[in-house]
Amino acid sequence: MLTRLGQCVRSGAAFSLAIALMGVVVALFSATQLGFGSKEEVGPGTFPFIVGFVLAVAGFRSGITSLRRENNLEGSPAQHAPQVRRVIYTVLAYLAWLLFTPLLGYIPASFAVTMAMAKTAGLEGWPRPIVLSLSVTIFLYLLFEVLFYVDLPRGLLD
């Protein structure tokens, strides 16, 4: 059993299915506890529900694809070390974002974490990660500040 579990973790299936499960939990909590609001005013559960739904669908699809690939289960643990490192760096980037957003503010923290994740994902050079980070940060700012009227943490800029 432990061997099969280790194979699932190495293949990424367990991680993907865990993300899918988190997505389901977020979507259900958002729909039942937070509410969607009305046409005139979006409720606090709308955006988390959408994110949870997307995570659930993408996680299940990715997990099923990983389980179907037989070649992912082959090889030594040393061959899978870069993939495991990539997952660890991604989780650390999310934790850094949670910790540094109140201190630095939403915009600088989001930019830095998106940049770190782009480099972790293997985006080469500097122009493409910078453009990606700027685009994601601007999009999220416009989504929350302009569309949803959410007051984002300003950190040192306050």
KETIKOL-895848 format. One record per residue: residue in three letters; residue number from 1; y, x, z of N, C-alpha, C in turn. Coordinates in steps of 0.05 Angstrom, whole numbers, plus 5000, padded with zeros to 4 digits. Layout:
BEGIN
[r ALA NUM [Y X Z] [Y X Z] [Y X Z]]
...
This chain:
BEGIN
[r MET 1 [4976 5017 5000] [5000 5000 5000] [5025 5017 5000]]
[r LEU 2 [5026 5038 5017] [5049 5056 5018] [5053 5070 4991]]
[r THR 3 [5031 5077 4978] [5034 5090 4952] [5047 5071 4932]]
[r ARG 4 [5039 5046 4931] [5051 5027 4913] [5080 5022 4920]]
[r LEU 5 [5086 5021 4946] [5114 5017 4954] [5131 5041 4945]]
[r GLY 6 [5120 5065 4949] [5134 5089 4939] [5139 5088 4909]]
[r GLN 7 [5119 5079 4894] [5122 5077 4866] [5144 5057 4858]]
[r CYS 8 [5145 5034 4872] [5166 5014 4867] [5194 5025 4873]]
[r VAL 9 [5196 5039 4895] [5222 5051 4902] [5230 5071 4881]]
[r ARG 10 [5212 5088 4872] [5218 5108 4852] [5226 5095 4826]]
[r SER 11 [5213 5073 4819] [5218 5060 4794] [5245 5045 4794]]
[r GLY 12 [5256 5040 4816] [5281 5025 4818] [5277 4996 4821]]
[r ALA 13 [5252 4986 4819] [5247 4958 4821] [5255 4947 4849]]
[r ALA 14 [5248 4961 4870] [5254 4952 4897] [5284 4950 4901]]
[r PHE 15 [5299 4970 4891] [5328 4969 4894] [5340 4946 4879]]
[r SER 16 [5331 4942 4854] [5341 4920 4838] [5334 4893 4850]]
[r LEU 17 [5310 4890 4860] [5303 4864 4873] [5318 4860 4899]]
[r ALA 18 [5324 4881 4914] [5340 4879 4938] [5368 4870 4931]]
[r ILE 19 [5379 4881 4910] [5406 4872 4901] [5405 4843 4893]]
[r ALA 20 [5384 4834 4879] [5381 4806 4871] [5380 4788 4896]]
[r LEU 21 [5365 4796 4916] [5362 4781 4940] [5389 4779 4954]]
[r MET 22 [5404 4801 4955] [5431 4800 4967] [5449 4781 4951]]
[r GLY 23 [5447 4781 4925] [5462 4763 4908] [5456 4734 4914]]
[r VAL 24 [5431 4727 4918] [5423 4700 4925] [5435 4692 4952]]
[r VAL 25 [5433 4710 4971] [5443 4704 4998] [5474 4699 4996]]
[r VAL 26 [5488 4716 4982] [5517 4714 4980] [5524 4687 4965]]
[r ALA 27 [5510 4681 4944] [5516 4657 4929] [5510 4632 4946]]
[r LEU 28 [5488 4632 4960] [5482 4608 4977] [5502 4605 5000]]
[r PHE 29 [5508 4628 5013] [5528 4627 5035] [5555 4617 5025]]
[r SER 30 [5563 4627 5002] [5589 4620 4991] [5590 4590 4984]]
[r ALA 31 [5568 4581 4972] [5568 4553 4963] [5566 4534 4987]]
[r THR 32 [5550 4541 5007] [5546 4522 5029] [5567 4525 5052]]
[r GLN 33 [5576 4549 5057] [5594 4553 5080] [5624 4555 5073]]
[r LEU 34 [5630 4567 5050] [5658 4572 5043] [5670 4550 5026]]
[r GLY 35 [5655 4540 5008] [5665 4518 4990] [5679 4529 4966]]
[r PHE 36 [5681 4512 4945] [5693 4520 4920] [5722 4512 4917]]
[r GLY 37 [5732 4495 4934] [5759 4486 4932] [5762 4463 4912]]
[r SER 38 [5785 4462 4899] [5790 4441 4879] [5801 4453 4854]]
[r LYS 39 [5807 4435 4834] [5819 4445 4810] [5847 4457 4815]]
[r GLU 40 [5861 4446 4834] [5888 4456 4839] [5888 4482 4855]]
[r GLU 41 [5869 4485 4873] [5868 4509 4890] [5840 4519 4892]]
[r VAL 42 [5835 4543 4883] [5808 4554 4884] [5801 4560 4913]]
[r GLY 43 [5777 4553 4921] [5768 4557 4949] [5758 4585 4953]]
[r PRO 44 [5754 4592 4978] [5746 4620 4985] [5717 4626 4976]]
[r GLY 45 [5701 4607 4970] [5674 4612 4962] [5670 4616 4932]]
[r THR 46 [5690 4611 4916] [5686 4612 4887] [5680 4640 4877]]
[r PHE 47 [5696 4659 4883] [5692 4686 4873] [5667 4699 4884]]
[r PRO 48 [5661 4697 4911] [5636 4708 4921] [5612 4694 4909]]
[r PHE 49 [5613 4668 4903] [5591 4655 4890] [5585 4666 4863]]
[r ILE 50 [5606 4670 4847] [5603 4681 4820] [5591 4709 4821]]
[r VAL 51 [5602 4726 4839] [5592 4753 4842] [5562 4753 4851]]
[r GLY 52 [5556 4736 4871] [5528 4734 4880] [5510 4724 4858]]
[r PHE 53 [5518 4705 4843] [5502 4695 4821] [5496 4716 4800]]
[r VAL 54 [5518 4731 4793] [5514 4753 4773] [5496 4774 4784]]
[r LEU 55 [5500 4782 4809] [5482 4802 4821] [5453 4793 4822]]
[r ALA 56 [5449 4767 4828] [5421 4757 4829] [5408 4758 4802]]
[r VAL 57 [5422 4748 4781] [5411 4748 4754] [5406 4776 4744]]
[r ALA 58 [5426 4794 4747] [5423 4821 4738] [5401 4836 4754]]
[r GLY 59 [5401 4832 4780] [5381 4846 4796] [5352 4837 4790]]
[r PHE 60 [5348 4811 4787] [5321 4801 4780] [5313 4812 4752]]
[r ARG 61 [5331 4811 4733] [5325 4820 4706] [5318 4850 4707]]
[r SER 62 [5334 4866 4721] [5329 4895 4723] [5303 4901 4738]]
[r GLY 63 [5299 4886 4759] [5274 4890 4775] [5249 4884 4759]]
[r ILE 64 [5250 4862 4745] [5226 4854 4729] [5222 4875 4706]]
[r THR 65 [5243 4884 4694] [5241 4904 4673] [5229 4930 4685]]
[r SER 66 [5238 4938 4708] [5227 4962 4721] [5198 4960 4728]]
[r LEU 67 [5190 4936 4737] [5162 4932 4744] [5144 4933 4719]]
[r ARG 68 [5154 4924 4697] [5139 4923 4672] [5135 4951 4659]]
[r ARG 69 [5152 4969 4665] [5151 4996 4653] [5129 5012 4668]]
[r GLU 70 [5109 5019 4654] [5087 5035 4666] [5095 5064 4669]]
[r ASN 71 [5111 5074 4650] [5118 5102 4650] [5136 5110 4673]]
[r ASN 72 [5149 5090 4686] [5167 5096 4709] [5150 5105 4733]]
[r LEU 73 [5125 5097 4733] [5109 5102 4757] [5095 5130 4755]]
[r GLU 74 [5099 5143 4733] [5086 5169 4729] [5105 5191 4739]]
[r GLY 75 [5094 5214 4745] [5110 5237 4752] [5110 5243 4782]]
[r SER 76 [5120 5266 4788] [5121 5274 4816] [5147 5265 4829]]
[r PRO 77 [5149 5264 4855] [5173 5256 4868] [5197 5274 4861]]
[r ALA 78 [5192 5299 4855] [5214 5318 4847] [5227 5309 4821]]
[r GLN 79 [5211 5296 4803] [5223 5287 4778] [5241 5263 4782]]
[r HIS 80 [5237 5249 4804] [5253 5225 4810] [5277 5231 4828]]
[r ALA 81 [5280 5255 4837] [5301 5263 4856] [5329 5256 4845]]
[r PRO 82 [5335 5262 4820] [5362 5255 4810] [5368 5225 4811]]
[r GLN 83 [5348 5209 4806] [5352 5180 4807] [5357 5171 4836]]
[r VAL 84 [5342 5182 4854] [5346 5175 4883] [5373 5184 4892]]
[r ARG 85 [5381 5208 4884] [5408 5218 4891] [5430 5200 4880]]
[r ARG 86 [5426 5190 4856] [5446 5173 4843] [5449 5147 4859]]
[r VAL 87 [5427 5136 4869] [5428 5111 4885] [5442 5117 4912]]
[r ILE 88 [5436 5140 4924] [5448 5147 4950] [5478 5151 4946]]
[r TYR 89 [5486 5165 4924] [5515 5169 4919] [5529 5143 4914]]
[r THR 90 [5516 5124 4901] [5528 5098 4896] [5533 5083 4922]]
[r VAL 91 [5513 5083 4939] [5515 5069 4965] [5537 5083 4982]]
[r LEU 92 [5538 5109 4982] [5559 5123 4996] [5587 5117 4985]]
[r ALA 93 [5589 5114 4959] [5615 5107 4947] [5624 5079 4956]]
[r TYR 94 [5605 5060 4958] [5612 5033 4968] [5621 5035 4997]]
[r LEU 95 [5606 5050 5013] [5614 5053 5041] [5642 5066 5044]]
[r ALA 96 [5647 5087 5028] [5673 5100 5028] [5695 5080 5021]]
[r TRP 97 [5689 5063 5001] [5709 5042 4993] [5715 5024 5016]]
[r LEU 98 [5694 5015 5031] [5698 4997 5054] [5714 5011 5076]]
[r LEU 99 [5709 5037 5080] [5722 5051 5102] [5751 5059 5095]]
[r PHE 100 [5756 5067 5070] [5782 5077 5063] [5801 5056 5052]]
[r THR 101 [5792 5033 5045] [5810 5012 5035] [5832 5005 5056]]
[r PRO 102 [5825 5000 5081] [5846 4994 5101] [5866 5017 5105]]
[r LEU 103 [5856 5041 5103] [5873 5064 5108] [5891 5071 5084]]
[r LEU 104 [5878 5074 5060] [5893 5082 5036] [5905 5059 5021]]
[r GLY 105 [5893 5036 5024] [5902 5013 5008] [5882 5007 4987]]
[r TYR 106 [5883 4983 4976] [5863 4973 4957] [5864 4989 4931]]
[r ILE 107 [5888 4993 4921] [5890 5006 4894] [5880 5035 4894]]
[r PRO 108 [5890 5053 4912] [5880 5080 4911] [5850 5082 4918]]
[r ALA 109 [5841 5067 4937] [5813 5068 4944] [5795 5058 4921]]
[r SER 110 [5803 5037 4908] [5787 5026 4886] [5787 5046 4863]]
[r PHE 111 [5809 5058 4857] [5810 5078 4836] [5792 5101 4842]]
[r ALA 112 [5793 5112 4866] [5777 5136 4874] [5747 5129 4873]]
[r VAL 113 [5740 5106 4883] [5712 5099 4884] [5701 5093 4856]]
[r THR 114 [5717 5080 4840] [5708 5075 4812] [5705 5102 4797]]
[r MET 115 [5723 5121 4802] [5721 5147 4790] [5695 5161 4799]]
[r ALA 116 [5690 5160 4825] [5666 5173 4836] [5640 5160 4824]]
[r MET 117 [5640 5134 4822] [5617 5120 4811] [5613 5126 4782]]
[r ALA 118 [5635 5128 4767] [5633 5135 4738] [5621 5162 4734]]
[r LYS 119 [5630 5181 4751] [5619 5209 4748] [5589 5209 4758]]
[r THR 120 [5583 5194 4778] [5555 5192 4788] [5537 5179 4766]]
[r ALA 121 [5548 5160 4752] [5532 5147 4731] [5529 5164 4707]]
[r GLY 122 [5543 5187 4706] [5540 5206 4684] [5560 5203 4662]]
[r LEU 123 [5583 5190 4667] [5604 5189 4647] [5617 5216 4644]]
[r GLU 124 [5615 5227 4620] [5623 5255 4616] [5653 5258 4612]]
[r GLY 125 [5663 5282 4618] [5691 5288 4615] [5708 5275 4636]]
[r TRP 126 [5734 5276 4632] [5753 5264 4651] [5768 5240 4639]]
[r PRO 127 [5775 5240 4613] [5791 5218 4603] [5777 5191 4605]]
[r ARG 128 [5751 5190 4598] [5737 5164 4600] [5734 5154 4628]]
[r PRO 129 [5727 5170 4648] [5726 5159 4676] [5753 5151 4686]]
[r ILE 130 [5774 5165 4678] [5801 5158 4687] [5809 5131 4674]]
[r VAL 131 [5804 5128 4648] [5811 5102 4635] [5794 5079 4647]]
[r LEU 132 [5769 5084 4652] [5752 5064 4665] [5762 5056 4692]]
[r SER 133 [5769 5076 4709] [5779 5072 4736] [5805 5056 4736]]
[r LEU 134 [5823 5064 4718] [5849 5050 4715] [5844 5021 4707]]
[r SER 135 [5827 5017 4687] [5821 4990 4677] [5809 4972 4699]]
[r VAL 136 [5789 4983 4713] [5776 4967 4734] [5796 4960 4756]]
[r THR 137 [5812 4980 4764] [5831 4976 4786] [5852 4956 4778]]
[r ILE 138 [5863 4958 4754] [5883 4939 4745] [5871 4911 4742]]
[r PHE 139 [5847 4909 4731] [5834 4883 4728] [5829 4870 4755]]
[r LEU 140 [5819 4885 4775] [5814 4873 4801] [5840 4866 4815]]
[r TYR 141 [5861 4882 4811] [5887 4875 4823] [5897 4849 4811]]
[r LEU 142 [5896 4847 4785] [5906 4822 4772] [5889 4798 4780]]
[r LEU 143 [5863 4802 4782] [5845 4780 4789] [5852 4770 4817]]
[r PHE 144 [5854 4788 4837] [5858 4780 4864] [5887 4773 4870]]
[r GLU 145 [5905 4791 4864] [5934 4787 4871] [5947 4765 4854]]
[r VAL 146 [5942 4765 4828] [5955 4746 4811] [5941 4719 4808]]
[r LEU 147 [5915 4721 4802] [5900 4696 4797] [5892 4682 4823]]
[r PHE 148 [5881 4696 4842] [5871 4683 4867] [5891 4685 4890]]
[r TYR 149 [5913 4698 4887] [5934 4701 4908] [5923 4712 4934]]
[r VAL 150 [5906 4732 4932] [5894 4745 4956] [5911 4769 4963]]
[r ASP 151 [5920 4770 4987] [5936 4793 4996] [5918 4816 5002]]
[r LEU 152 [5918 4836 4984] [5901 4859 4986] [5912 4880 5006]]
[r PRO 153 [5895 4895 5019] [5905 4915 5038] [5922 4936 5024]]
[r ARG 154 [5945 4942 5035] [5963 4961 5023] [5961 4989 5035]]
[r GLY 155 [5949 4991 5059] [5945 5017 5072] [5971 5032 5076]]
[r LEU 156 [5972 5057 5067] [5996 5074 5072] [6020 5063 5056]]
[r LEU 157 [6016 5047 5035] [6037 5037 5019] [6052 5014 5033]]
[r ASP 158 [6041 5004 5055] [6053 4981 5068] [6078 4987 5083]]
